Amino acid sequence: MTDNISATAPALDIRIIPVTPFAQNCSLMWDTNTMEGVFVDPGGEADKLLAAAKELGVSIKEIWITHGHLDHAGGAEDVRDALGVPIIGPHKDDDFWLETIEQSWAKYGHEGMGRNCKPDRYLDEGDNLELGGVIFDVTHCPGHTPGHVVIHNCDIKIAFVGDVIFKGSVGRTDFPKSNPQALIDSITQKLWPLGADMRFIPGHGPMSTFGAERADNPFVGDRVVGAGRSNRSGPG
């Protein structure tokens, strides 16, 4: 049902829970001392996510969203309704995606999979989020969507990158308001400086590190940056 990740800090643990027909990586992260946690990108199947939190004994305090696509934000309203916790993120420039989640799911033939979403708080470049005394930084990384953010901590070497970058690939740029060059710039100018040893949890597929992607990624690796190859059709 889930993938478990070894503790990223003395008191933090993470479990990846794939949701929706797109197998989107929703992350459940919690403080093992207080058992308070957050969902990152609850894209759908809220009952499945709530059951996982209950099984682990985690009390959800917030919902963090990297961007407004249906498979990342579609379950946020149901989780908020069930628990009364705030939805935080993404950047306000993704409002048009958040307002059309139900319409987008219907286009894929999955009516009722998710609900339109209204955050309690938007995120901007330089904002911070906190769990268990660990401060996570927010970096605005447009390209895949205009309001995409990446949530990361350089001390514990973990980043929630949504659909900006994947192991061996990058986010699609064939959506409305996507921008291929902005995506490359976000990755090479904002993510690479976070360090080669930064581990990242993508919106789909397995984890990787920025160093591994700089070495081998065929779209934004060091050997191909500037080749104009970011416009592709992948998982997210």
N, C-alpha and C positions, 0 to 999 in steps of 0.2 A: 504493500500500500504506500509506503513512504521510503525515502532514503534518509539515513541519519548521518550527520556530519559530526566529526569529533569536535569537542569544545573549542571555540575560537578564542576564549578568554577564560580566566579562572572561574568565572561565574556565568558564562553564557554558553548556550548550546543552540543548535539549529537543526531543524528537520525540514526536508523538502517534501512537499505534498503535491504531486501532479494533479491538476484539475482541468476540466473542460475537454471537449473533443480535440483541442490543440495541445493537450498534455503540457499545459503551462506550469512552470515551477513556482508554486506559492511556497514561500518560506515561513515557517513558524520558528521564531527565535525567542528564547526566554532566559531569564536570570534563574539559575538553578538554586540560588539561596532563597529568593522571595517567591519564586515560581510565577512572577509576572512576565508577560510576553507580548509580542506584537505579531500580526500577520503582515507580511510584505507581499503585495500583489495578490490579493484573494480574488482571482478571476471568475470564480463560479463555484458551484457545488458547496454552498455554505454549510449545509448539513454535514458533509464529509469533513470540512475544516473544523467545525465546532466539535465534532466527535473526537477528532484527533487531539485537540486541545484538552478536552475533558479526560480522555484516556491518560494523557501525560500529567494531568493535574495542573495545567497552566491556566492562569487567569489573564485573559487578554485585556490590555489597557489601551492599545491604539492600533489603528490600521494605517500602514504606510503604502503609498502607491507611487510607482516610478513613472507611469504614463497612462494615458486615458483609453487605451485600446480595450475592446470588449473582454478579452481573455485575461486581462490584468486587473481590471477594476469592476468587472461585472458582478462579483459577489460581495462587494464592499457594503452596499446598502443593506443586504440581508444580515450580514454580520453585525453591522451597527444596530439594526432593529433588534436583534437577538440579545445584544450585550450592552447597548447604550454607550458605546465607546466612539471616540472621534475618528474621522477619516482625515488623514494628513497627506497632502500631495495629490497630484503632481504640481508642476508649474501651471499657472493660470492659462497659459497659451494652449493647453490641451482641453479646455472647457468644451470645445465643439465636439470632441470625441466622447467626453463623458456624458454629454447630452444626447448622444445618438447610440448608446450601447444596445438598447432594446431593438432599435431599427437594424443595427449591424448584425445582431444574432439572427434576426428574422431572415436577412439576406442569405445567411449560411444554412438556413433551414432548421434553426434551433430556437424557436420562439420560447420565451420563458427561461432561457439559460442564464440571463443576467438582467440587471436593472440599470437604468440611467443613474448617474452618481453625482452628488454635490458635496465636495469636500468641506470640512469644517475649517480647514486651513490649507492654503496653497504654500508651495515651497519655492524659494528663490535661491540663486547662487549664494553660497556662504552661510545659509541657514544651518541649524543643528537639530538633531534628534537625539534622544537619550533613552537608554535601557540599562538598568542595573548599574548605573554610574558610569557607563561607557558612552562617550559622546560620538555620534556619527555625523559626519559632514555631508553636506548636500552640494552637488555639482550639477549645474544645468547643462545638459548634453543634447541639444537639438540635432535633428537630422532625420531620424526615424519618425519622430513626431516633433512638433515645435516646442512642446512643453515637457519633454522627457527629462527626468532627473536621475542621477546615480547617487546612491546612498552608500557611504563607505567609512571605514576606520583604518587608518594607516598603521596603528599600533598592533591591532590584532589581525591585520592583513585580510580583510574581507570586504567585498563590494557587491552590492545588489545592483546589477547593471540593466535589468529589464531586457529590452530588445536592442540595445545599442550594439553589443558585440556578443558573439557566441564562440564556442570552441570551433575554430576552423571557418568561421563565417562572420557576417555582420548583419545588422538589421536592414529590412527592406526599405527602399526609398521610392516605391511606386504608389504610395498612398497620397491623398490630398495633403498639401502643405509639407510633404517630406522634402528633404534637401540633401542630395548626395554629397556635395562638398562639405556642408555643415556636419554631416555624419563623420566623414573622415577627419575633419578638424577637431570634432569633439573627442574622438578616440585618440588621435595622435598628440593633440595639444593639451587635453585635460585629463585623460586616463593614463597614458603612458608615463607622465611625470609622477604618478602615484607609486611607481616602483615595479620592477620586474617580478618581485615575489608576491605581489598583491593577488590573492585568490579572488575569483569572481563567480557568483551564481548568476547564470543567464536566465532569461525568461523561458528558454526551452533547451533541453539537452544537458550534457554533462558540464561540470565545472572545469575551469582552466585557470591559468595565470596570465597576467599581462605579458610576462616575459616569454611564455610559450607562444603566445599569439604574435608577438613582435618577430619571433623567429620563423614561424611557419604559416601564419594566416595568409591565405592567398589574396585577400582583399586589402588588408592594412598592415601586413608584415613590412618590416624595414626594407625589404628588397623590392616591394611593389608600391609603396606609398607614392601617390601622385600619378598612378597609372589610370585613374578614373574608372576603377572597377567596383565601385560600391553599390551600384544599382543592380540588385539581384532579387531573386524570388526564393526566399528561404522560409524558415519556420515561423518567423514573427516580424 
